[in-house]
Amino acid sequence: MPKKVISRKHDERVMVVSREDLFHDDIWNGLKTENLQKYINLITTKHKFLPRGQVESDPSWKQVIPYLVFEHDGEIFLMRRRADHTDLRLANNYSIGVGGHVNQRDVSKGAKGTKGTNGVTEWAKREFEEEIDYDGKYKTEILGFLNHDANDVGMVHVGLVIKVIGDSDKIAIRDEHKTGELVPIAEVGRVYKQMETWSQIIYDYLRGGATVKTSGENFTGILPDWVIEKYIREGIIKISPLPKNWQDAIDQVSMDFHMGANIKLFKGGTYRFIDTKRGLPQDAMEEINLEEGDPFILEPGSFAIASTREVLKLPSDVLGRLEGKSSLARLGILVHSTAARFDPGWNGAPVLELGNMGPKPAILYCGMPICAFTFEKIGAPVKMPYEGSRSDRYSGSKDAVASKIEKSVNNK
């Protein structure tokens, strides 16, 4: 693409709404067909115009995209983006929606005082007439608002989905990077797997399948920062204690946990070996209890078990994954050697498996950020939550718990 075209797109001021405003009352993912007037009013009263280059990779803003589906006499206008499409993320994909950004020029063209449903319909009509050559009359019907945060394109866009019902089959796409034709709706399904995600969601809706609108409770996948915050605020994920500024511990897809006060350190030379059938002798480890801010020296080659300051309780449809901090790893400090998955239903202080692979002693401090947790919402609650299950060995504890390997080996 020529540099001048890239620059114009980057600088174009497009309509956006803040994620906080859009999901103030409810996080939803999919095609929302209820309470449409509420979201129409929100967009028409709270939108802003920001440079497209600024918001393309900033999920705190949602770019408003009118997405229009043309139907005539039981046929849908099916388009395909060519391999040389300007956005390689969408090249070769099929689509049943005509979409584009709303900019200040589009709004300024509207009738003075046009607001609410009439306003958004006018924006959408202008988009349709800019993108499509159509010889006939048509009427429009708002189907819903589409949000899909599962990929980097969806994270920064929200679709205003409108069906355009025409009385003529004289229709063609103007965009040189697309081709299009009217196809019976039943035949559109043949290219379903090659469709854009938005088009798949709308096609399912048009075919009368299962309701595709979802709320935050049905969000699946790795939770982004704003969902983590909402789940903690609503008590879906329980973490305690939470400091006043707990939101500052949340990054893009993770939340920092801190080193707790209880540590168990292997004693050197006490035992020549450990029998996994008999388990770890009680006197094989030395227990150390710290106060907030106290130092702990982890010698090269040594191994200790610690717990996080936070106690974590997960619902039956969310799992957690513990990751070490990159800055510690670069010093040779291993925070979690294995078993970094915390199953749905976990309840307790996560245990850290601390090792020093570096050449020098490292001083760690009670209360320092020691690891980060990511959370993943699964498709349905598990039948057997971890706490109280046959695999439960360590739930409920607030201190570092030594290995109970003998229970696993003897109950194989």
C-alpha positions in Angstrom: 0.0 0.0 0.0 1.4 3.5 -0.9 2.8 5.4 2.1 0.4 8.3 1.6 -2.6 5.9 1.8 -1.2 4.4 5.0 -0.7 7.8 6.5 -4.2 8.9 5.6 -5.7 5.8 7.2 -3.5 6.3 10.3 -4.6 9.9 10.8 -8.3 9.4 9.9 -10.4 10.3 13.0 -12.9 7.5 13.5 -15.8 7.0 15.8 -15.1 5.2 19.0 -16.7 4.4 22.4 -14.8 3.5 25.5 -14.8 -0.1 26.6 -15.7 1.1 30.1 -18.9 2.8 28.8 -19.9 0.0 26.5 -19.5 -2.7 29.1 -20.4 -0.7 32.2 -23.4 -2.9 33.1 -22.6 -6.2 31.4 -19.8 -7.8 29.5 -21.1 -9.5 26.4 -19.5 -11.4 23.6 -21.4 -12.3 20.4 -24.5 -10.8 18.8 -26.5 -8.8 21.3 -30.1 -8.5 20.2 -31.7 -7.2 23.4 -31.8 -3.6 24.9 -30.6 -2.2 21.5 -32.0 1.3 22.2 -29.8 1.5 25.3 -26.6 0.9 23.2 -27.8 3.1 20.4 -28.2 5.9 22.9 -24.9 5.2 24.4 -23.0 5.3 21.1 -24.8 8.5 19.9 -24.2 10.4 23.2 -20.8 9.1 24.3 -18.8 8.6 21.1 -15.5 10.4 20.4 -13.4 10.7 17.2 -9.8 9.6 17.6 -7.0 8.9 15.1 -7.4 5.4 13.7 -3.7 4.7 14.2 -4.1 5.5 17.9 -7.0 3.1 18.5 -6.1 0.1 16.2 -4.1 -1.5 19.0 -5.7 0.0 22.1 -8.6 -2.3 23.4 -9.7 0.4 25.8 -11.5 1.9 22.8 -14.0 0.2 20.5 -14.2 1.5 16.9 -17.8 1.6 15.8 -18.3 -0.4 12.5 -21.7 -0.4 10.7 -21.8 -4.0 9.3 -24.6 -4.4 6.7 -26.0 -7.7 5.4 -27.8 -7.5 2.0 -30.7 -9.8 1.4 -32.9 -10.2 -1.7 -35.6 -12.8 -2.2 -33.9 -15.4 0.1 -30.4 -14.7 -1.2 -27.5 -13.1 0.6 -24.8 -11.0 -0.9 -21.6 -13.0 -0.4 -18.3 -11.3 -0.8 -14.7 -12.5 -0.8 -11.6 -10.5 0.0 -8.8 -11.0 -2.5 -5.3 -12.2 -1.5 -4.0 -8.7 -2.1 -6.4 -7.1 0.4 -4.9 -4.2 2.3 -5.5 -6.0 5.7 -3.7 -9.3 5.4 -5.5 -10.6 8.5 -8.7 -10.7 6.4 -7.2 -11.7 3.0 -9.1 -14.5 1.1 -11.8 -14.6 3.8 -15.5 -14.7 2.8 -17.9 -12.1 4.3 -21.6 -11.5 4.2 -21.2 -8.0 5.8 -20.3 -4.7 4.3 -18.5 -2.7 6.9 -16.5 0.4 7.5 -15.5 3.1 10.0 -17.7 6.1 10.8 -15.7 9.3 10.7 -16.5 13.0 11.4 -17.3 13.7 7.8 -20.0 10.9 7.8 -21.7 12.4 10.9 -21.4 16.0 9.6 -23.3 14.9 6.4 -26.3 13.8 8.4 -29.4 15.8 8.8 -29.1 18.4 11.6 -30.5 17.1 14.8 -30.6 13.4 13.6 -30.1 11.3 16.7 -30.7 7.9 18.2 -31.9 5.1 15.8 -32.3 7.5 12.9 -28.7 8.7 13.4 -27.0 5.3 13.4 -29.2 4.2 10.5 -28.1 7.2 8.4 -24.4 6.4 9.2 -25.0 2.8 8.0 -26.8 3.8 4.8 -24.0 6.1 3.8 -21.5 3.2 4.4 -23.7 0.9 2.2 -24.0 3.4 -0.6 -20.2 4.2 -0.5 -19.2 0.5 -0.8 -22.0 -1.0 -3.0 -23.4 -0.3 -6.5 -27.1 -1.0 -6.1 -29.9 -0.3 -8.5 -33.1 -0.6 -6.5 -35.0 0.4 -3.3 -34.2 -1.0 0.1 -35.2 -0.9 3.7 -33.1 -1.5 6.8 -33.5 -3.5 10.0 -31.1 -3.3 13.0 -30.3 -6.9 14.1 -28.0 -6.1 17.0 -24.5 -5.1 18.2 -21.7 -7.6 17.7 -18.7 -7.9 20.0 -16.1 -10.7 19.7 -12.9 -10.2 21.7 -11.2 -13.5 20.8 -8.8 -12.0 18.3 -6.8 -8.8 17.9 -9.2 -7.4 15.2 -12.3 -8.0 17.3 -10.7 -6.6 20.5 -10.8 -3.1 19.1 -14.1 -3.1 17.1 -17.8 -3.3 17.8 -20.3 -3.9 15.0 -23.6 -2.3 14.4 -25.3 -5.1 12.5 -28.0 -4.1 10.0 -29.9 -6.2 7.5 -30.5 -4.4 4.2 -33.6 -5.9 2.4 -33.6 -5.0 -1.3 -36.1 -5.3 -4.1 -33.6 -5.8 -6.9 -30.7 -8.2 -7.6 -28.7 -5.5 -9.4 -25.9 -5.3 -6.8 -22.1 -5.2 -7.1 -19.2 -4.4 -4.8 -17.1 -1.3 -5.6 -14.0 -2.2 -3.6 -11.3 -3.4 -6.0 -10.0 -5.8 -3.3 -13.3 -7.8 -3.2 -15.7 -9.8 -5.3 -19.3 -10.5 -4.6 -22.5 -12.3 -5.8 -26.0 -13.2 -4.5 -26.1 -16.7 -3.1 -29.1 -18.7 -1.6 -28.6 -18.5 2.1 -28.5 -22.3 2.5 -25.5 -22.4 0.1 -23.6 -19.7 2.0 -22.8 -22.4 4.6 -20.5 -24.2 2.1 -17.8 -21.6 2.8 -18.6 -21.2 6.5 -15.1 -22.2 7.6 -13.5 -19.5 5.3 -15.8 -16.7 6.6 -14.7 -13.9 8.9 -15.7 -14.5 12.4 -18.3 -11.7 12.5 -19.9 -13.2 9.4 -20.0 -16.7 10.9 -21.8 -15.3 14.0 -24.4 -13.4 11.9 -24.9 -16.4 9.5 -25.7 -18.6 12.5 -28.2 -16.1 13.7 -29.9 -15.8 10.3 -30.1 -19.6 10.0 -32.1 -19.6 13.2 -29.5 -21.6 15.2 -28.8 -21.4 18.9 -28.9 -17.9 20.3 -25.4 -16.4 19.8 -25.6 -13.5 22.1 -23.7 -14.0 25.3 -23.0 -12.2 28.5 -19.8 -11.9 30.4 -20.7 -15.0 32.3 -20.4 -17.0 29.1 -17.1 -15.4 27.9 -14.6 -18.2 27.0 -10.9 -18.0 26.5 -8.0 -16.3 28.3 -9.4 -13.4 30.2 -8.2 -9.9 29.2 -7.4 -7.3 31.8 -10.9 -5.7 31.9 -12.6 -9.1 32.4 -10.2 -10.1 35.2 -11.0 -6.9 37.0 -14.8 -7.4 36.5 -14.6 -11.1 37.8 -12.6 -10.0 40.8 -14.9 -7.1 41.6 -18.0 -9.3 41.3 -16.5 -12.1 43.4 -16.4 -14.7 40.5 -12.7 -15.0 41.1 -11.9 -14.6 44.8 -8.5 -13.2 45.8 -7.7 -12.2 49.4 -6.2 -10.0 50.7 -6.8 -7.3 48.1 -5.0 -4.0 48.7 -6.7 -0.7 47.9 -4.8 -0.4 44.6 -5.3 -4.0 43.5 -6.2 -3.0 40.0 -2.6 -1.8 39.5 -1.5 -5.4 39.7 -3.4 -6.3 36.6 -1.6 -6.2 33.2 -2.9 -7.1 29.8 -3.8 -10.8 30.5 -2.4 -11.4 34.0 -2.4 -10.3 37.6 0.7 -10.2 39.9 0.8 -12.2 43.1 3.2 -11.6 45.9 5.6 -13.7 47.9 4.1 -14.9 51.2 5.6 -15.2 54.7 5.9 -19.0 55.0 8.8 -20.8 53.4 10.0 -24.4 53.6 13.7 -25.0 52.7 15.3 -28.4 52.1 18.0 -29.2 54.7 21.3 -30.1 53.1 22.7 -33.6 53.7 19.8 -34.8 55.9 18.8 -37.7 53.7 20.6 -39.5 50.9 17.4 -40.0 48.9 13.6 -39.6 49.0 11.4 -42.6 48.6 8.3 -41.5 46.6 6.2 -44.3 48.0 7.0 -43.3 51.6 6.9 -39.6 51.0 9.0 -36.7 52.4 10.1 -37.1 56.0 8.8 -34.4 58.3 12.2 -33.2 59.3 13.6 -33.0 55.7 12.6 -29.3 55.4 13.3 -26.3 57.6 10.4 -23.9 58.1 11.0 -20.2 57.9 8.4 -17.5 58.7 9.0 -13.9 57.6 7.4 -10.5 58.2 6.4 -8.1 55.4 9.6 -6.8 53.8 11.9 -9.3 55.4 14.7 -10.7 53.2 15.2 -14.4 52.3 18.5 -15.6 50.7 18.1 -18.3 48.1 21.5 -19.9 47.6 22.7 -21.3 44.2 21.5 -24.8 43.7 19.0 -24.6 46.6 15.3 -25.3 46.5 12.5 -24.0 48.6 8.7 -24.1 48.7 6.8 -20.9 49.4 3.3 -19.7 49.1 1.8 -16.5 47.7 0.5 -13.9 50.0 -2.8 -14.1 48.2 -5.3 -16.9 48.7 -7.1 -17.8 45.4 -10.5 -19.3 45.0 -11.6 -20.3 41.5 -15.1 -21.1 40.2 -15.9 -24.4 38.5 -15.5 -22.9 35.0 -12.2 -20.9 35.3 -8.7 -22.3 35.6 -5.5 -20.4 36.5 -2.0 -20.6 35.3 1.0 -19.4 37.3 3.9 -17.8 35.4 7.2 -16.7 36.8 8.4 -13.1 36.4 10.7 -12.5 33.5 13.0 -10.3 35.5 13.6 -13.0 38.1 14.1 -15.7 35.4 16.9 -13.6 34.0 18.7 -13.9 37.3 18.3 -17.7 37.2 15.4 -17.8 39.7 12.8 -20.4 39.0 9.4 -19.6 40.5 7.4 -22.6 39.5 9.2 -25.7 38.3 6.1 -27.6 37.1 2.3 -28.1 37.6 1.6 -24.4 36.9 -2.1 -25.2 36.2 -4.6 -24.5 39.0 -7.8 -26.4 38.2 -11.3 -25.0 38.3 -12.5 -25.1 41.9 -9.1 -24.5 43.4 -9.1 -22.9 46.8 -6.0 -22.0 48.7 -2.7 -20.1 48.6 -0.8 -21.1 45.4 2.5 -22.8 46.2 5.8 -21.6 44.6 8.6 -24.0 43.8 11.6 -21.7 44.1 15.0 -22.7 42.8 18.2 -20.8 42.1 19.9 -21.9 38.9 22.2 -18.8 38.9 25.8 -18.5 40.1 25.1 -16.1 42.9 22.8 -16.0 46.0 19.6 -14.1 45.4 17.8 -12.0 48.0 14.1 -12.2 47.8 11.7 -10.2 50.0 8.4 -11.1 51.6 5.7 -9.2 49.8 7.5 -8.6 46.6 5.8 -9.4 43.2 6.9 -13.0 42.6 4.6 -14.4 39.9 1.7 -13.6 37.6 -1.6 -15.5 37.2 -3.5 -15.8 33.9 -7.1 -17.0 34.0 -9.0 -19.0 31.3 -12.7 -19.4 31.1 -13.6 -22.8 29.8 -16.7 -23.7 27.8 -18.7 -25.3 30.6 -18.3 -25.9 34.4 -16.3 -29.0 35.3 -18.3 -31.9 36.8 -15.7 -32.4 39.5 -14.2 -29.2 40.9 -10.7 -29.5 42.4 -11.5 -28.9 46.0 -12.7 -32.1 47.5 -12.0 -34.2 44.4 -9.9 -37.4 44.3 -6.9 -35.3 43.0 -7.2 -32.7 45.8 -3.9 -32.7 47.8 -3.2 -29.1 48.6 -6.4 -27.0 48.6 -7.4 -25.0 51.6 -3.9 -24.2 52.9 -2.6 -20.7 53.4 1.0 -21.8 54.0 3.5 -23.6 51.9 2.6 -27.4 51.9 5.4 -29.9 51.3 5.0 -32.7 48.7 2.4 -35.4 49.2 3.8 -37.6 46.5 3.1 -40.8 48.4 -0.6 -40.3 48.0 -0.3 -40.1 44.2 2.1 -43.1 43.9 0.2 -45.4 46.3 -3.2 -44.6 44.8 -2.3 -45.0 41.2 
